[in-house]
Amino acid sequence: MAYQQNIENLLLTLFIKSSQVFEDSDDDEDILVIWNLVFIMLLNLKHGAIFLRRVGSKNEIFGICSRYDILEGTVYLCCKRVMIAILSLKNELVKWPTGELKRMVHLGFNNIGGFNNVIGAIDGTYIILGTASLKQPEIYWNRKKKYSIQCQGIVDHRGVFINYEIGWPGSVHDAKVYRNSFFYQNVSTLIKGWDYLLGDSAYPLSTFHIKPFNNPVNNLETQFNITHSSHCVVVENAFEINNDSWDELDENDDSNSDSDNKSNSEENNNICNLNENSLKRAGELKRNQIITQLF
């Protein structure tokens, strides 16, 4: 296990070293700091990278400074540069399934419990903030009485994220995040044929999102809910893994928050001009067809 961790740390170091974000810097002093940190990571494979220790543990930043004999600002700089490097891979690592990958996703979900044409499972979670936001702190106060931001994720049958939406304040309902998400706004290009998502009752029923029955009235509906839940476990597990590794975020600086830009996105909803009632009726019909196929 320790050997595998060392290999992963070395690969991360090599990736950071080759990333263009470090090559393009005009600040020679910053470059020197980064290369010093890379050198430190190479010498401390047993303890992992400074970045991994910062984001993957509950350690205070001063403990990290003491361990690696560096300044607090150096830790922040290292984490910022590594995050930029990792985010540069977003389009390569987080992408909607097409072609052969889409076929594999369909087969993977079918093997879980028999549902056909499932392209992903959707759910949401809170990312807890270490401190209240300086701007409108009340809107980040969630129903669990903590400051947070919303994270909506869609995963495939393996629990690998294929789409995500992050940044909405914690008080915002999951359904609103969903209706203003990239997926919902671009559903006509992402959902093909009979494809659909599986999710819980927080998200509205439609042909492209199938949710369980709120109040099942017969054995078929109850069995459907049980089978539906068995497929959705993959997204619940995916969030659980990430929640275990996320530390509290420091939200003292709102300068890069994009939640303000999202506040007007409801006005630009271009979901093929279909209203909620039409989507719900079509979704009910599709859900009944799925039940007929399954049982």
C-alpha positions as CSV (number, residue, x, y, z in Angstrom):
1,M,0.0,0.0,0.0
2,A,2.8,2.4,0.9
3,Y,4.6,1.5,-2.3
4,Q,1.5,2.3,-4.4
5,Q,1.1,5.6,-2.6
6,N,4.7,6.5,-3.3
7,I,4.2,5.8,-7.0
8,E,1.1,7.9,-7.1
9,N,2.9,10.8,-5.5
10,L,5.8,10.5,-7.9
11,L,3.4,10.5,-10.9
12,L,1.7,13.6,-9.5
13,T,5.1,15.3,-9.1
14,L,6.0,14.5,-12.7
15,F,2.7,15.9,-13.9
16,I,3.2,19.1,-12.0
17,K,6.7,19.4,-13.3
18,S,5.5,19.1,-16.9
19,S,2.5,21.3,-16.6
20,Q,2.5,24.5,-18.7
21,V,1.3,26.6,-15.8
22,F,4.7,26.4,-14.3
23,E,6.5,26.9,-17.6
24,D,4.6,30.1,-18.5
25,S,5.3,32.0,-15.3
26,D,7.1,35.3,-15.8
27,D,8.1,35.5,-12.2
28,D,11.5,33.8,-11.7
29,E,11.0,33.9,-7.9
30,D,7.7,32.0,-8.2
31,I,9.3,29.4,-10.5
32,L,12.0,29.0,-7.9
33,V,9.5,28.4,-5.2
34,I,7.6,25.8,-7.2
35,W,10.7,23.9,-8.1
36,N,11.7,24.0,-4.5
37,L,8.4,22.5,-3.6
38,V,8.7,19.8,-6.3
39,F,12.1,19.0,-4.9
40,I,10.6,18.8,-1.4
41,M,7.9,16.4,-2.7
42,L,10.5,14.2,-4.3
43,L,12.4,14.0,-1.0
44,N,9.2,13.4,1.0
45,L,7.4,10.7,-0.9
46,K,6.7,8.9,2.3
47,H,4.6,11.9,3.5
48,G,3.1,12.8,0.2
49,A,3.0,16.1,-1.7
50,I,2.3,19.3,0.3
51,F,-0.7,19.8,-1.9
52,L,-2.1,16.3,-1.0
53,R,-1.5,16.9,2.7
54,R,-3.2,20.3,2.6
55,V,-6.4,19.1,0.8
56,G,-6.5,15.5,2.0
57,S,-6.1,15.9,5.8
58,K,-7.3,17.9,8.7
59,N,-3.8,19.3,9.5
60,E,-3.5,23.0,10.3
61,I,-1.5,24.9,7.7
62,F,1.1,25.8,10.3
63,G,1.7,22.1,10.9
64,I,2.4,21.7,7.2
65,C,4.8,24.7,7.3
66,S,6.6,23.2,10.3
67,R,6.8,19.7,8.7
68,Y,8.4,21.0,5.5
69,D,10.1,24.0,6.9
70,I,8.4,26.5,4.5
71,L,6.3,29.7,4.9
72,E,2.5,29.8,5.0
73,G,2.4,31.8,1.7
74,T,4.5,29.1,0.0
75,V,1.9,26.4,0.9
76,Y,-0.9,28.6,-0.6
77,L,1.1,29.2,-3.7
78,C,1.9,25.5,-4.2
79,C,-1.8,24.6,-3.8
80,K,-2.9,27.3,-6.2
81,R,-0.4,26.2,-8.9
82,V,-1.2,22.5,-8.5
83,M,-5.0,23.2,-8.7
84,I,-4.5,25.1,-11.9
85,A,-2.5,22.3,-13.3
86,I,-5.1,19.7,-12.3
87,L,-8.0,21.9,-13.7
88,S,-6.2,22.0,-17.0
89,L,-7.1,18.3,-17.3
90,K,-10.8,18.8,-16.7
91,N,-11.9,18.3,-20.3
92,E,-9.9,15.2,-20.6
93,L,-11.0,13.6,-17.4
94,V,-14.6,14.8,-17.0
95,K,-16.5,14.2,-20.2
96,W,-19.9,13.0,-21.3
97,P,-19.9,9.4,-22.6
98,T,-20.2,8.9,-26.3
99,G,-19.6,6.1,-28.7
100,E,-18.1,3.0,-27.2
101,L,-17.9,4.6,-23.8
102,K,-21.6,5.3,-23.9
103,R,-22.3,1.6,-24.7
104,M,-20.1,0.6,-21.8
105,V,-22.1,2.9,-19.4
106,H,-25.4,1.4,-20.6
107,L,-24.1,-2.1,-20.1
108,G,-22.6,-1.2,-16.7
109,F,-25.9,0.1,-15.3
110,N,-27.8,-2.7,-16.8
111,N,-25.6,-5.2,-15.0
112,I,-26.4,-3.4,-11.7
113,G,-30.1,-4.0,-11.7
114,G,-31.5,-4.3,-15.2
115,F,-32.3,-0.7,-16.2
116,N,-31.6,-0.1,-19.9
117,N,-30.2,3.1,-21.5
118,V,-29.1,4.8,-18.3
119,I,-26.4,7.3,-19.1
120,G,-25.7,8.4,-15.5
121,A,-26.8,8.9,-11.9
122,I,-27.3,12.3,-10.4
123,D,-27.1,13.7,-6.9
124,G,-26.0,16.7,-4.9
125,T,-24.0,17.4,-1.8
126,Y,-22.7,20.2,0.3
127,I,-19.1,21.4,0.5
128,I,-18.8,22.8,3.9
129,L,-17.0,26.2,4.3
130,G,-14.6,26.8,7.1
131,T,-15.9,30.3,7.6
132,A,-18.9,32.4,6.6
133,S,-18.7,34.2,3.3
134,L,-18.0,37.9,3.5
135,K,-20.7,38.6,0.9
136,Q,-24.3,37.6,1.8
137,P,-23.3,35.0,4.4
138,E,-26.9,34.1,5.0
139,I,-27.4,32.5,1.6
140,Y,-24.6,30.0,2.3
141,W,-26.3,28.8,5.5
142,N,-27.9,25.4,4.6
143,R,-30.7,23.4,6.1
144,K,-28.1,21.5,8.2
145,K,-27.1,24.7,9.8
146,K,-23.7,25.0,8.2
147,Y,-22.1,27.4,5.7
148,S,-21.6,25.6,2.4
149,I,-21.7,25.6,-1.3
150,Q,-23.7,23.2,-3.5
151,C,-22.1,20.5,-5.7
152,Q,-24.2,18.6,-8.2
153,G,-22.6,15.6,-9.8
154,I,-23.5,13.1,-12.5
155,V,-21.5,9.8,-12.5
156,D,-21.3,6.7,-14.7
157,H,-21.8,3.1,-13.5
158,R,-18.3,3.1,-12.0
159,G,-18.9,6.2,-9.9
160,V,-16.7,8.3,-12.2
161,F,-17.9,11.9,-12.7
162,I,-19.0,12.8,-16.2
163,N,-20.5,16.2,-15.3
164,Y,-20.6,18.5,-12.3
165,E,-22.0,21.8,-11.2
166,I,-20.4,23.7,-8.3
167,G,-20.6,27.1,-6.7
168,W,-24.3,27.7,-5.8
169,P,-24.8,28.9,-2.2
170,G,-25.9,26.2,0.3
171,S,-29.4,27.6,0.8
172,V,-30.3,27.0,-2.8
173,H,-32.5,23.9,-3.5
174,D,-31.2,21.0,-5.5
175,A,-33.9,21.5,-8.1
176,K,-32.9,25.1,-8.8
177,V,-29.2,24.1,-9.2
178,Y,-30.4,21.4,-11.6
179,R,-32.6,23.6,-13.7
180,N,-29.8,26.1,-14.1
181,S,-27.0,23.5,-14.7
182,F,-25.0,23.0,-17.8
183,F,-26.7,19.6,-18.2
184,Y,-30.2,20.9,-18.1
185,Q,-29.5,23.9,-20.4
186,N,-27.8,21.6,-22.9
187,V,-30.0,18.4,-22.5
188,S,-30.9,18.3,-26.2
189,T,-27.3,17.8,-27.1
190,L,-26.3,15.5,-24.3
191,I,-29.3,13.2,-24.2
192,K,-29.7,11.0,-27.3
193,G,-32.3,8.5,-28.1
194,W,-33.8,6.8,-25.0
195,D,-31.0,7.8,-22.7
196,Y,-31.9,9.2,-19.2
197,L,-30.5,9.9,-15.8
198,L,-31.5,8.3,-12.5
199,G,-31.8,10.5,-9.5
200,D,-33.8,11.1,-6.3
201,S,-37.0,13.0,-5.7
202,A,-35.2,16.4,-5.4
203,Y,-35.0,16.5,-9.2
204,P,-38.2,16.8,-11.4
205,L,-39.4,13.9,-13.4
206,S,-38.9,14.0,-17.1
207,T,-38.0,11.9,-20.1
208,F,-34.3,12.5,-19.4
209,H,-34.5,12.1,-15.6
210,I,-36.3,9.2,-14.0
211,K,-36.9,9.4,-10.2
212,P,-38.6,7.0,-7.8
213,F,-42.3,7.1,-6.9
214,N,-42.9,9.4,-4.0
215,N,-45.7,7.3,-2.5
216,P,-45.7,3.8,-4.1
217,V,-49.2,2.3,-4.1
218,N,-48.5,-1.2,-5.3
219,N,-45.9,-3.9,-5.4
220,L,-44.6,-2.9,-8.8
221,E,-44.0,0.6,-7.8
222,T,-42.3,-0.5,-4.6
223,Q,-40.1,-2.9,-6.5
224,F,-39.3,-0.2,-9.0
225,N,-38.1,2.1,-6.2
226,I,-35.9,-0.7,-4.8
227,T,-34.3,-1.4,-8.1
228,H,-33.9,2.3,-8.9
229,S,-32.1,2.8,-5.5
230,S,-29.7,0.0,-6.3
231,H,-28.6,1.9,-9.4
232,C,-28.2,5.2,-7.6
233,V,-25.9,3.8,-5.0
234,V,-23.0,4.6,-7.4
235,V,-23.4,8.4,-7.1
236,E,-24.0,8.2,-3.4
237,N,-20.7,6.3,-3.0
238,A,-18.9,8.7,-5.3
239,F,-19.9,11.6,-3.1
240,E,-19.1,9.8,0.1
241,I,-15.5,9.1,-1.1
242,N,-15.0,12.8,-2.0
243,N,-16.6,14.1,1.2
244,D,-14.3,11.9,3.3
245,S,-11.3,13.6,1.5
246,W,-12.5,17.2,1.4
247,D,-11.5,19.5,4.2
248,E,-13.5,22.6,5.1
249,L,-13.0,25.4,2.5
250,D,-11.9,28.9,3.5
251,E,-14.5,31.3,2.0
252,N,-13.1,34.6,3.1
253,D,-12.4,35.7,-0.5
254,D,-15.5,35.9,-2.8
255,S,-13.7,37.6,-5.6
256,N,-13.8,34.5,-7.8
257,S,-17.3,33.3,-6.9
258,D,-19.5,32.7,-9.9
259,S,-22.8,32.4,-8.0
260,D,-23.7,36.0,-8.8
261,N,-23.4,35.3,-12.5
262,K,-25.8,32.3,-12.1
263,S,-28.6,34.3,-10.4
264,N,-30.0,35.4,-13.8
265,S,-29.6,32.1,-15.6
266,E,-33.2,31.0,-14.9
267,E,-34.3,33.7,-17.4
268,N,-32.2,32.1,-20.1
269,N,-33.6,28.6,-19.8
270,N,-33.7,27.2,-23.3
271,I,-34.9,23.7,-22.5
272,C,-36.7,23.4,-25.9
273,N,-39.5,25.6,-24.5
274,L,-41.1,22.7,-22.8
275,N,-43.0,23.5,-19.5
276,E,-42.7,21.5,-16.3
277,N,-46.1,19.8,-16.7
278,S,-45.3,18.5,-20.2
279,L,-42.0,17.2,-19.0
280,K,-43.6,15.5,-16.0
281,R,-46.3,13.8,-18.1
282,A,-43.7,12.5,-20.6
283,G,-41.6,11.3,-17.7
284,E,-44.4,9.4,-16.1
285,L,-45.1,7.7,-19.4
286,K,-41.5,6.7,-19.8
287,R,-41.2,5.5,-16.2
288,N,-44.2,3.2,-16.8
289,Q,-42.6,1.9,-19.9
290,I,-39.4,1.1,-17.9
291,I,-41.6,-0.8,-15.4
292,T,-43.2,-2.8,-18.2
293,Q,-39.8,-3.7,-19.5
294,L,-38.4,-4.7,-16.1
295,F,-41.3,-6.6,-14.6
